[in-house]
């Protein structure tokens, strides 16, 4: 009868630790989606773990020290949600934006209508004392006519306008000139000249909101460019549409027309492609 040579336990573990013996246990895996609906996937092995004991350390391979426990990192605080209300002056609109306990007004509409802005503030559980910023998209009277009354009511608010339009705006307090890339109230300023030389739009990319002033218009659910009848440079105005089309936003609000809610940037991209 042939003899069967048996490896004692010490020799087997020593050879195992030096790589002389290799055992691979492979099995199929399945993809399990997380219970909260996230797109992340986890690979879950379907083969049961082996019952072999873990390899003992050899003289050449000392045991690794126990890993030090790591401290859990504090969860990042969520940014306050951006909320907004439209102030409808019938043929032109302004907008009140609230983030936490801070408020900004974008455009002021025509003179004599401050009470409509006050009603929009109340709808956001705010008042004039909460207004920190007033942003003017451009110098036309239907957008800045209410500025004196607004700044009188919001006594501590700072007002801003595109640098090239500042000289054409009558204001009871000095205006802060802004340019492309500046930030006010967490809103990025986008230079959109053409309708007026210093026209600006503002965007909150995290909230998916673009306030376009008169760089864009809406009619019958369709997004339009600047109105040629009231624009100083249509070549520049059309180029500003292309600039806005390069940004991503879900909601578009304009000076003239209804808000576009849902994939609004796709409609602006379609408009830009037609120019």
LINNOR-V308835 format. One record per pair of residues at least 24 apart in sequence whose ideal C-beta (glycine too) atoms are under 10 Angstrom apart, sorted by the first residue. I is the first residue (numbers start at 1). J is the second residue. D is the distance in Angstrom with one decimal. If there is no record, write none. Layout:
BEGIN
i = [I;I]
j = [J;J]
d = [D;D]
END
This chain:
BEGIN
i = [9;9;10;13;13;13;13;13;13;14;14;14;14;14;16;16;16;16;17;17;17;17;17;17;17;18;18;18;18;21;23;23;25;25;25;79;79;79;80;81;81;82;82;82;82;82;82;82;82;83;83;83;83;83;84;84;84;84;84;84;84;84;84;85;85;85;85;85;85;85;85;86;86;86;86;86;87;87;87;87;87;87;87;87;87;87;88;88;88;89;89;89;89;89;89;89;89;90;91;91;91;92;92;92;92;92;92;92;92;92;92;93;93;93;93;93;93;93;93;93;93;94;94;94;94;94;94;94;94;94;94;94;95;95;95;95;95;95;95;95;95;95;95;96;96;96;96;96;96;96;96;97;97;97;97;97;97;97;97;97;97;97;97;98;98;98;98;98;98;98;99;99;99;99;99;100;101;101;101;101;102;102;102;102;102;102;102;103;103;103;103;103;103;103;103;103;103;103;104;104;104;104;104;104;104;104;104;104;104;104;104;104;104;105;105;105;105;105;105;105;105;105;105;105;105;105;105;106;106;106;106;106;106;106;106;106;106;106;106;106;106;106;106;106;106;107;107;107;107;107;107;107;107;107;107;107;107;107;107;107;107;107;108;108;108;108;108;108;108;108;108;108;108;108;108;108;109;109;109;109;109;109;109;109;109;109;110;110;110;110;110;110;111;111;111;111;111;111;111;111;112;112;112;113;113;113;113;114;114;114;114;114;114;114;114;115;115;116;117;117;117;117;117;118;118;118;121;121;127;127;128;128;128;128;128;128;129;129;129;129;129;130;130;130;131;131;131;131;132;132;132;132;132;133;133;133;133;133;133;133;133;133;134;134;134;134;134;134;134;134;134;135;135;135;135;135;135;135;135;135;135;135;135;135;135;135;136;136;136;136;136;136;136;136;136;136;136;136;136;137;137;137;137;137;137;137;137;137;137;137;137;137;137;137;137;137;137;138;138;138;138;138;138;138;138;138;138;138;138;138;138;138;138;138;138;139;139;139;139;139;139;139;139;139;139;139;139;140;140;140;140;140;140;140;140;140;140;141;141;142;142;142;142;143;143;143;143;143;143;144;144;144;144;144;145;147;147;147;147;148;148;151;158;158;160;160;160;160;160;160;161;161;161;161;162;162;162;162;162;162;162;162;162;162;162;163;163;163;163;164;164;164;164;164;164;164;165;165;165;165;165;165;166;167;168;168;168;169;178;180;187;188;190;190;190;190;190;190;191;191;191;191;192;192;192;192;192;192;192;192;192;193;193;193;193;193;193;193;193;194;194;194;194;194;194;194;194;194;194;194;194;194;194;195;195;195;195;195;195;195;195;195;195;195;195;195;196;196;196;196;196;196;196;197;197;197;199;199;199;199;199;199;199;200;201;201;201;201;201;201;203;203;203;203;203;204;204;205;205;205;207;207;207;208;208;208;208;208;208;208;208;208;208;209;209;209;209;209;209;209;209;210;210;210;210;210;210;210;210;210;210;210;210;210;211;211;211;211;211;211;211;212;212;212;212;212;212;212;212;212;212;212;212;213;213;213;213;214;214;214;215;215;215;215;215;215;215;216;216;216;216;216;216;216;216;216;216;216;216;216;216;216;217;217;217;217;218;218;218;218;218;218;218;218;218;218;218;219;219;219;219;220;220;221;221;221;221;222;222;222;222;222;223;223;223;223;223;223;223;223;223;223;223;223;223;224;224;224;224;225;225;225;225;225;227;227;230;234;237;238;238;238;238;239;239;240;241;241;241;241;241;241;241;242;242;242;242;242;242;243;244;244;244;244;245;245;245;245;245;245;246]
j = [53;56;56;53;54;55;56;57;58;55;56;58;59;60;52;55;56;58;55;56;57;58;59;60;61;55;58;60;61;55;50;52;49;50;52;186;206;207;186;206;207;185;186;187;204;206;207;208;209;123;124;125;126;207;120;124;204;207;209;211;251;253;259;117;119;120;121;122;123;124;126;120;123;253;258;259;113;114;116;117;118;119;120;121;123;146;116;120;258;113;116;117;142;143;145;146;255;116;142;255;256;140;141;142;143;145;214;254;255;256;257;142;143;211;253;254;255;256;257;258;259;120;134;136;137;142;143;146;150;211;253;255;120;135;137;202;209;211;213;253;254;255;259;120;121;122;123;124;126;130;131;124;133;135;185;186;187;202;204;207;209;211;253;123;124;125;126;130;131;185;185;186;187;204;207;130;125;126;130;132;126;130;131;132;133;185;186;127;128;129;130;131;132;133;134;154;157;185;130;131;132;133;134;135;157;158;160;184;185;186;187;202;211;131;132;133;134;135;136;146;147;150;151;154;157;159;185;133;134;135;136;137;143;160;184;185;187;200;201;202;211;212;213;253;255;134;135;136;137;138;140;142;143;144;145;146;147;150;211;213;214;255;134;135;136;142;143;144;145;146;147;148;149;150;151;159;141;142;143;144;145;146;147;149;150;255;141;142;143;144;145;146;141;142;144;145;146;147;148;149;145;146;149;145;146;149;150;146;147;148;149;150;152;153;154;149;153;146;146;149;150;153;154;149;150;153;153;154;153;154;152;153;154;155;156;157;153;154;155;156;157;154;156;157;155;156;157;158;156;157;158;184;185;157;158;159;160;176;184;185;186;187;158;159;160;161;171;173;175;184;185;159;160;161;162;176;178;184;185;187;189;200;201;202;211;213;160;161;162;165;166;169;171;175;178;198;199;200;213;161;162;165;192;195;196;198;199;200;201;202;211;212;213;214;215;254;255;162;164;165;168;169;192;193;195;196;197;198;199;200;201;213;214;215;255;164;165;166;167;168;169;170;195;196;197;198;199;165;168;169;195;196;199;213;214;230;255;169;170;214;230;255;256;169;196;199;213;214;255;168;169;170;171;175;170;171;172;173;175;172;173;175;184;185;184;185;187;189;200;202;196;198;199;200;189;191;192;193;196;197;198;199;200;201;213;191;197;198;200;191;193;196;197;198;199;200;193;196;197;198;199;200;198;198;196;197;198;198;202;243;211;247;215;240;243;244;246;247;215;236;240;243;216;226;236;237;239;240;241;243;244;231;232;233;236;237;239;240;243;225;226;231;232;233;234;235;236;237;238;239;240;241;243;225;226;227;228;230;231;232;233;234;236;237;240;255;226;230;231;232;233;236;237;232;233;236;226;231;232;233;236;237;240;240;240;243;244;247;252;254;244;247;248;249;252;249;251;247;248;249;249;250;251;248;249;250;251;252;261;262;263;264;265;249;250;251;252;253;259;261;264;244;247;248;249;250;251;252;253;254;260;264;265;268;249;251;252;253;254;255;259;240;241;244;249;252;253;254;255;257;260;264;268;253;254;255;256;254;255;256;240;241;243;244;254;255;268;240;241;244;245;252;253;254;255;256;257;260;264;267;268;271;254;255;256;257;252;253;254;255;256;257;258;259;260;264;267;254;256;257;258;257;258;257;258;260;267;257;260;267;270;271;252;254;257;260;264;265;266;267;268;269;270;271;272;254;256;257;271;268;271;272;274;275;255;256;256;275;275;271;272;274;275;272;275;272;268;269;271;272;273;274;275;268;269;271;272;273;275;272;268;269;271;272;269;270;271;272;273;275;272]
d = [9.9;9.7;9.2;8.6;9.9;6.4;5.3;9.8;8.2;9.6;8.7;6.2;9.4;9.8;9.1;5.4;8.8;9.4;5.1;7.1;7.3;4.6;9.7;8.0;6.1;10.0;7.1;7.7;8.6;9.9;8.0;7.7;8.4;5.9;9.4;8.1;6.8;9.0;9.3;9.9;7.6;9.4;7.7;9.1;5.5;7.8;3.9;9.0;6.4;9.3;5.8;9.4;9.6;9.1;9.0;8.1;9.4;8.6;6.7;8.4;8.4;7.3;9.0;9.3;8.7;4.1;7.9;9.3;5.1;5.7;9.5;7.4;9.8;6.7;8.8;6.6;8.1;9.9;5.2;5.3;9.4;7.9;4.7;9.3;9.8;9.3;7.5;9.1;9.6;5.7;6.7;9.5;7.6;9.8;9.4;8.5;9.8;9.8;7.5;9.5;7.0;8.9;9.8;4.5;6.9;9.4;8.9;9.7;5.6;6.0;9.8;9.8;9.5;9.9;7.3;7.3;6.1;7.4;8.1;8.9;8.6;8.1;9.7;9.8;9.5;9.7;7.6;7.6;9.1;9.6;9.8;8.2;8.1;9.3;9.8;9.6;9.1;5.8;9.9;5.7;9.7;9.4;9.1;4.3;5.8;9.8;8.0;6.2;7.7;9.9;8.4;8.6;8.8;9.0;7.0;9.1;7.7;9.0;8.0;9.0;8.0;7.9;9.8;9.5;4.4;8.0;5.8;7.7;9.8;9.9;7.0;6.3;9.5;8.6;8.6;9.8;9.4;7.9;6.4;9.6;8.9;6.9;8.7;5.4;8.0;6.9;8.8;8.7;9.0;9.2;4.4;4.8;6.5;7.8;9.8;8.6;8.8;8.5;9.8;7.2;6.7;4.0;7.2;6.2;8.6;9.9;9.5;7.1;4.1;8.7;7.1;8.8;9.8;6.0;9.6;7.3;4.9;7.2;9.4;9.3;9.7;6.4;10.0;7.6;7.7;9.1;9.8;8.8;8.0;4.7;7.9;6.7;9.3;9.8;9.6;9.2;8.2;9.9;9.5;6.5;5.0;10.0;7.9;8.5;9.5;8.6;7.5;6.2;5.6;8.6;9.6;8.7;4.5;7.4;9.8;8.4;9.1;9.7;8.3;6.8;9.5;6.7;6.8;9.7;7.3;9.6;7.0;6.0;6.9;3.5;4.8;8.8;7.8;4.8;8.7;8.9;9.8;6.9;7.1;8.8;6.6;4.8;9.4;9.9;9.0;9.4;7.0;5.5;8.6;9.2;4.3;6.2;7.9;9.7;9.3;4.1;5.7;8.7;7.6;7.1;8.0;7.5;7.6;8.3;5.7;8.2;9.8;5.8;9.9;9.3;4.1;6.1;8.3;6.1;9.7;9.3;9.8;8.8;7.1;8.6;6.4;8.2;9.2;10.0;9.6;7.4;9.5;9.3;9.1;9.2;9.2;4.3;4.8;7.7;9.4;8.4;9.1;7.6;8.0;7.6;9.5;8.4;9.8;9.5;9.2;8.0;4.7;9.7;7.2;5.9;7.0;9.5;7.0;6.2;5.9;7.8;6.9;9.4;5.6;4.7;9.9;8.5;7.3;4.2;7.1;9.3;9.4;9.7;9.1;9.6;9.9;7.7;5.1;7.8;9.8;9.8;8.1;5.8;7.5;7.1;8.2;7.8;9.9;6.0;8.0;9.4;6.8;4.2;8.0;7.5;9.0;6.5;8.7;7.5;9.6;9.4;9.8;8.2;8.6;8.1;7.9;8.8;8.3;8.7;8.8;9.4;6.2;5.7;6.7;7.8;7.3;7.7;2.8;6.8;7.8;9.7;6.8;6.8;9.6;5.5;9.0;8.8;8.8;9.3;6.2;4.3;8.8;6.6;4.3;7.3;9.8;5.8;6.3;8.6;8.6;9.0;4.2;8.2;8.6;4.1;5.0;9.4;9.9;5.6;8.8;7.0;8.5;9.2;9.1;9.6;8.1;6.8;9.3;9.2;7.2;7.2;8.7;9.6;9.4;9.1;9.6;7.7;8.8;9.4;9.6;9.8;7.0;7.5;6.3;8.9;5.3;7.6;8.0;9.8;9.3;5.7;7.8;9.3;9.0;5.2;9.5;10.0;8.5;9.9;5.6;9.3;9.9;8.1;8.5;9.4;9.9;6.6;9.6;7.5;7.9;6.8;8.5;7.8;7.8;7.8;3.1;6.0;4.3;9.8;9.6;9.1;9.2;5.8;9.2;9.0;7.1;7.7;4.0;3.2;8.4;9.6;9.3;5.6;6.5;3.1;7.0;8.1;6.9;8.9;7.9;8.8;8.1;9.2;9.2;8.9;7.6;9.0;8.5;8.3;6.6;6.8;9.8;7.4;9.8;10.0;7.8;7.8;8.6;8.6;8.7;7.9;9.0;3.8;8.2;6.5;6.7;9.9;8.5;7.0;4.9;7.6;8.4;6.3;9.7;8.7;5.8;5.9;7.1;5.0;6.6;7.3;3.6;2.7;7.1;6.9;5.0;8.5;10.0;9.1;4.3;7.6;9.7;7.0;4.6;7.1;8.4;9.0;8.7;5.5;7.8;9.3;9.4;8.9;7.8;6.0;8.9;9.9;9.4;6.4;7.6;8.3;8.2;9.0;9.1;10.0;9.0;8.2;7.3;9.8;8.0;8.8;6.4;9.1;9.7;9.5;8.4;6.0;9.3;6.3;9.9;8.3;9.6;7.2;6.9;7.0;8.6;8.6;8.1;7.6;5.0;3.7;5.9;9.7;9.8;9.7;9.8;8.5;8.6;6.2;7.6;4.9;8.1;7.2;9.5;9.8;9.2;6.8;6.8;9.3;4.3;9.0;7.2;5.1;7.3;9.0;9.3;7.0;7.6;8.2;9.8;9.4;8.4;5.3;8.1;9.0;9.9;9.3;9.4;6.6;9.6;6.2;7.1;5.1;7.6;9.9;9.8;9.6;8.5;9.4;7.2;5.2;9.5;7.4;4.6;6.7;5.1;6.9;8.7;6.5;8.2;8.8;9.9;8.8;6.8;6.7;9.8;6.7;9.4;5.2;8.6;9.1;8.4;9.0;9.4;9.4;6.7;7.8;5.6;7.4;4.9;5.2;7.7;9.0;5.3;9.6;7.3;2.7;5.4;7.7;6.2;9.6;9.2;9.9;8.3;5.8;8.7;8.8;9.1;9.2;7.6;7.8;9.1;9.0;9.2;7.7;9.6;8.5;6.9;8.2;8.4;6.3;7.5;9.8;9.6;4.5;5.7;9.7;7.8;5.2;9.8;9.0;9.0;7.8;7.1;9.4;6.4;8.7;9.3;6.9;9.8;7.6;9.8;9.8;9.5;9.6;8.2;10.0;4.6;9.4;8.6;9.7;6.9;9.6;6.0;5.1;10.0;9.6;6.2;9.3;9.2;9.3;4.6;9.0;7.0;8.7;5.6;9.1;9.1;7.7;4.5;8.4;7.1;3.6;7.8;9.3;8.3]
END
